[in-house]
Amino acid sequence: MKIRILNLPRDFSENELAALFKTYGNIKDCSIVMDSETGKSKGFGFIEMALAHEGEVAIKELHGKKVGKDKIRVKMAN
């Protein structure tokens, strides 16, 4: 299951993002979208969970969680 995470702090790393989701199951892939001109985070990323039910639990538990100064938005990617 592929999950989109929005409203991430601009200095958040892929390792930190993966650590948030590891609690809920095995991660197949993790990436933060970077601006090609500045090389800085665009504030969102993607996680791919190995099993759909683990992804569903992660979405439920992490949507609205405060990370840095703001709450992240977590939903299934289209």
Sequence and secondary structure as in RCSB ss.txt:
>XXXX:A:sequence
MKIRILNLPRDFSENELAALFKTYGNIKDCSIVMDSETGKSKGFGFIEMALAHEGEVAIKELHGKKVGKDKIRVK
MAN
>XXXX:A:secstr
 EEEEES  TT  HHHHHHHHHTTS EEEEEEEE TTT  EEEEEEEEESSHHHHHHHHHHHTT EETTEE EEE
E  
